[in-house]
Amino acid sequence: MLKLNMRQMRDNQSGVIKAIRTNSELGQRIRDMGLVPGTPIKIQGRAPLYDPVALRVMGFTLTLRNSEADFIDVEVDE
């Protein structure tokens, strides 16, 4: 298993969230969206300028700015 920052993941790559690396208000907002450690995700795609990133989580599509994705560590299959 390989640990990556969510921004480094490729399109159609799947993984499991391992950590949210901020305890600020942003970290709480990320957790409130359902992005908590242990949650499986899949990168669906990116906007033409690579920001934001669209991901599939718990049966719905969610978009995050790269500045938000930077705080999320994901474990992916190599």
C-alpha positions as CSV (number, residue, x, y, z in Angstrom):
1,M,0.0,0.0,0.0
2,L,1.2,3.5,-0.9
3,K,0.3,6.6,1.1
4,L,-0.4,9.7,-1.0
5,N,-1.8,13.2,-0.6
6,M,-5.2,13.3,-2.3
7,R,-3.9,15.9,-4.8
8,Q,-1.3,13.4,-6.1
9,M,-3.9,10.8,-7.0
10,R,-4.7,10.0,-10.6
11,D,-8.1,9.9,-12.3
12,N,-10.0,6.7,-11.6
13,Q,-7.6,5.8,-8.7
14,S,-9.2,4.5,-5.5
15,G,-8.1,4.5,-2.0
16,V,-9.0,4.8,1.7
17,I,-8.6,8.0,3.7
18,K,-6.0,7.6,6.3
19,A,-5.7,11.1,7.9
20,I,-7.0,14.6,7.8
21,R,-3.9,16.7,8.6
22,T,-5.6,19.9,10.0
23,N,-7.6,20.5,13.2
24,S,-8.7,23.9,12.0
25,E,-12.2,25.0,10.9
26,L,-11.3,23.6,7.5
27,G,-10.5,20.2,9.0
28,Q,-13.9,20.1,10.7
29,R,-15.7,21.1,7.5
30,I,-13.8,18.3,5.6
31,R,-14.9,15.8,8.3
32,D,-18.5,17.1,8.2
33,M,-18.6,16.3,4.4
34,G,-18.0,12.6,5.4
35,L,-14.3,12.6,4.6
36,V,-13.1,10.8,7.7
37,P,-10.3,8.2,8.2
38,G,-11.4,4.8,6.9
39,T,-13.7,6.1,4.1
40,P,-13.1,4.7,0.7
41,I,-12.9,7.2,-2.2
42,K,-12.3,7.2,-5.9
43,I,-11.0,10.1,-8.0
44,Q,-13.6,10.7,-10.8
45,G,-11.8,13.5,-12.6
46,R,-10.5,17.1,-12.5
47,A,-11.5,20.4,-14.0
48,P,-9.5,21.5,-17.1
49,L,-7.1,23.5,-15.0
50,Y,-6.9,20.6,-12.4
51,D,-8.8,22.5,-9.8
52,P,-11.2,21.3,-8.3
53,V,-11.0,17.6,-8.1
54,A,-14.2,15.4,-8.2
55,L,-14.3,12.3,-6.1
56,R,-16.8,9.6,-5.5
57,V,-17.5,8.9,-1.8
58,M,-20.4,7.0,-0.1
59,G,-22.4,6.9,-3.3
60,F,-22.2,10.6,-4.2
61,T,-19.9,12.9,-6.1
62,L,-18.1,15.6,-4.1
63,T,-15.7,18.3,-5.4
64,L,-12.8,19.7,-3.4
65,R,-10.4,22.5,-4.1
66,N,-6.8,21.4,-4.3
67,S,-6.1,23.6,-1.3
68,E,-8.5,21.3,0.7
69,A,-7.3,18.1,-0.9
70,D,-3.8,18.9,0.3
71,F,-4.8,18.1,3.9
72,I,-6.1,14.6,3.1
73,D,-3.8,11.6,3.2
74,V,-5.0,8.5,1.3
75,E,-3.7,4.9,1.1
76,V,-3.9,3.5,-2.4
77,D,-3.0,0.2,-4.1
78,E,0.2,0.5,-6.0
